[in-house]
Amino acid sequence: MITGDLPGLTYMVRPQITPLHVFKSGGTAIGSRNVAPLARCPSWPSNVTKRLLSDSGHPEGTAQDANASKDPFDDENTKLAYKSALRSGDVVVKTTGKNESAPFWQFGSLYLRENCPCPKCIHPDTKQRIVDTFSLSLRVKPENVQSNGADDVHITWSDGHESTYSWKWLAAHRGNLKPTIKSRDVKPNRLPRPFKAYDPQKSNPYPEVVYEDVMCKDTAVLEWLENIWLWGFCFVKGVPVNPESTKALIERISFVRHTHYGGFWDFTADLTYKDTAYTNEYLGAHTDNTYFTDPARLQLFHLLSHTEGEGGKSLLVDGFAAAKALAKENPGFYNTLSLSRHPWHASGNEDVCIQPSVTAPVLNIHPDTKAVYQVRWNNYDRAPKTKWHTSEQKDWYKAARAYNNQLTKSSNEIWTQLQPGTALIFDNWRMLHGRSEFTGKRRMCGGYVNNDDFISRLRLLKFGRQSVLDNLGNTRGWQQRDNPYSIY
Ligand SMILES: [Zn+2]
């Protein structure tokens, strides 16, 4: 008996039509209709398949079907893989076999748990993940799996949480039966591109420039942009406290990038836009625009007023410095975060569901310089990855947790209290930002700048137009400081 050999495991059988058969180990059928409990089936799962087919009356189950004699479970490797899946403690769904793309589906327990669609785990308005993946146990297990009818599956987890998944969702998100990352993909660690990290422990002065200088001198713009490139952020002092001057400041770099949230923004905390950034709650450190194929490179904030309350400190965390520390702690984790590509999304407003054209890793390696040049870190906007082998899921969750530990170390957090008159700009491809909870009314303005426009402006100011033209696309000498391509 498979169930007798494998005590304590939970799996279920997906129906071809109805009825739905969900089995728990030990031969007890839970929520099954019109079918004998698994305990009465002979020992191999293929028999379960046949029984299901005949019970459901599906034509694929008849002897006339040419494929009917080809049961995937006749194959030894499939049998072994299935047995091993059951042993792993993952949630396993046995499909009806014939004419299915896979004889069984396997879901990592943590993967299913963190992608629970209930309103405590996914914000009903913003559609962002609100369950903290990194607070969930790595060893979370299903305690009970049962069907609530033909359309969904209900799981009670070892942490007491209850989740319901539709079969459609499960079909789309089932794990791959083979790992997708090949050993040849694993290259020696590619550290982040050259940068300087601000050490919050040392309380050195922050990189800063003066508004008036930036507005009238290109040399000051260069100094400003070099600070952003090198340190990842820079303050601008003496900004007139109004949205017009703030917008003019951004436009010293380039035009403000428009998104589905608008262009230059000027808002007081409310839920006009369905995104957690627009509330007054604590906001953990993250990068913005993980859901764009081309996330905005720069973001500028200017606090115009804060009345009738307090709090709302700004948080910056250097994603490159944390990645470097992670590589030192565990090179395998660093590799995992650079190789595992993820979908991301912004689906809060009814008329948008934005997803990057290319799935993207947390640590993005530049194909020419071979250095990590872009960080995507936003647990709210990370979508459930598909075609993912459960062993790779486990590796990734461990690696992501270790990176999260680096990112949330208080010694890596740069906390500042924004003041009217001081704007903060940062490199959104590197620095994570967040803020503490606040009370009262906060009016904040700011905007995004595209990568290409920022880099163009910086290269031209730093190297001059002729040198930039002479070195168009010169990735060969990107390490040389006089090559405009050393800035990217
Ligand atoms: Zn939930």
Residues whose N, C-alpha, C, O or C-beta is under 5 A from the ligand:
A	BS01	ZN	C116 C118 K120 C121 E162
